[in-house]
Amino acid sequence: MNTVQLNDSALVTSYIAGNESAFEELVTRHKSKVYTTILLIVKDTYTAEDLLQETFVKAIHTMKSGRYNEEGKFSSWICRIAHNLAIDYFRREKRSPMITLEDGSNVFNTLSFSEESVESVRIKEETHARLRELIQQLPAAQKEVLIMRHYADMSFQEIAEATGVSINTALGRMRYALINLRKKMSNDKAAYDQNLYAT
């Protein structure tokens, strides 16, 4: 069978039926776009290569288990898997975000990180952990933009391209994410250091 002439949908069907070369053709067609999608977020070639492999492994498991949805395009589907894995990478890393609130102040700008006491280190860690929990509670689109901006250090142009929206939409989502995050923090003062709002 000449897999090169088949469209993506036919290749997926052929692969599920047992034709391994059909999947090889899918990888050949889409690996460059998938890699670019990941690299745009993680900005590290080694990490991007690892996540590229993970993306196609996840695709294999999904297709082999019969959970692949034929309604969407394969290219969009595989890039969405890659995008989600790249975002999950930053969640696993648990990097401490430097969130700037809408008034321009930094969430952690009142905490001294030099010569910290055990207590201040504990408070900072708990605050970061609670902040990550609050971020996870945001609407999906807002959470995505905030993570890409503050954890992945992406520009709004890059975020717009990666998520398929306009820059204005990306900016709007970020603004609402910060507003909602500040509301959540204000309603949850007992769970984080009171010094965060010290003037």
N, C-alpha and C positions, 0 to 999 in steps of 0.2 A: 504494500500500500504506500502510495506517495503522500506522506503526511504534509508536505510543504504546501500543497494546493488546497488543503482543507481549511475551513474557517475555524476559529477558536472553539465554537460550540461543538463542531464535529470532532475536533481533536479531543475535547474533554470526554465526549461519548465513547470515542475509540479507546482512550486511556482507561476509562472505567471498565470497558469490556476486556481489558487485558493487554492492550498494545502499549508497551512501555515507550516506544519511540515517539508516540503521540505526545507524551508528557515532555520528552526531551525537546520537541519542536516548540511546545508552549514556553518552556524555559528560555530557549534561544530567542523567541520573539519578544519576550517581555522582561527579561532579566535586567536590561539596561534601564528601562523606565522604573522598575521596582527598586533597583539600587539607588537611582537618583532620588526617588521619593524618600528613602531611608536616610541617605547621606545629607539631604537638605535639613533633616531634623537633628540627627545625632552629630553631624560635623566631624566624624572620625571614620576613616576608611576601614580600619580593622573591625570596629563595631558594626559598621554598615555591611561588611562582608558576612559577618556572623549572622546578623539579622536577615540578610538575603537568603542564606541557607535555611534559617528557621522559618521564613515566610513560605518557601516552597515545600518544606516538610509539612507544615501545617496545612497547606493546600492539598497535599497528597492524602493526609489523614481525613480531611473533610470530604474529598471526592470518593475515596475508597469506602467511607462509612455511609455513603449515600445521602449526605447532608448538603451537597452542592446545590445551590439554587440557580436553575437555568434562566430565570427571569432577567438577571442582569448580565452585563458584558463581563467576560472573564478578566479583561484588562483592568476594569474598574474594581472588580472583586479582589483581585490579587494585590492591587495597589492599596486597597483599604486594609487588607490583612497586614501589609508591610507598614502602613501608617500607624495602625494600632499597636503593633509590636514595638515600633520605635518610641511611641509615647509610653508604653508599658516599661520600656527600658529605663526611662527616667524615673518612673515611680519606684522601680526596684532599687535604683541607685539611692533613693531617698535623699537627694541633694537638698540642702536648705535653701529655699527660694528667698530672694531679696525682693519682696513685694512692695511696690510703691503705690500708696493709696491715692485716691483721686485728688486729695489736697496737696499732693507732692511729698508728703512725709513718708519715711520708710518704716515699715512695721517694726523692724528691729533696731532703729537708729538710736534708741535710748539705752540699749543694752551694751555694757562694756565687755568686749571680748578679750581684753588683755588682763593678765593676772586674775583670772576668774576664780571665784571660790567654788567649792563643790556644790553649794546651794545654787549659785547663779548658773552653773553649767547644767544642773538638773532642770532648773526653770526654763532655760533656753531649749533644752532637748524636748521637754514636755510641750513648750509653746510651738516648736516646729512640728511635733507630732500632731498636735491639735489642729494646727493650721492645715496640714495635709489632709486631715479628716474633713475639715470644713470645705476645702477645695473639692474633695470627692463628692460633696453634697450639692455642688453647683449644677445647673443644667448642663447637659453634655457639651453643647456648642461653646458655652462660656468656659467650662473647665478645660476643654481642648485648647482654646486660644491662650488661656492663662498659662497652662503647662508649657506650651510651645514657646511662649514669650519669655517666661521667667526661669523655667528649668532648662529648656533647650537653647535659650538665648537667640531665638530667631527674630528677624526683622518682620514688620507687619507685611511687607512685600512678600517675603518668603512664606509667612503664614497663609496669606491670601492664595498664593500659588499651590501650597500643599493641601489646602482644604477646599479649593475650587470656588472661593467666594471673592468679592471685591475687597479692596483694602478698607473701604468705608465700613463694610459689614464686619470685617475682622476687628477694626477699631471699636465699633459699636459693641461687639460681643465682649471685648476686653473691658470696656467702660462698665458695662452692666455686671460683669464678673467681679470687678473691684467693689462696686457699690453693694452687691449682694454679699460679698465676703466681709465687708466692713460691718454690714448689718448683723451678720451671723456672729462676728467677733464681739460686737457691742452687746448682743443678747447672751453672750457666753463668757462674761468677764470673770466668772469664778474659775474658769478652766485655764486661764493664762495669766501671765505676769501683769499686774496692774501698772507697772512702769511703762508698758507699751504706749499708754496714752498720757504719760506725764508730760507736762509742758515746761 
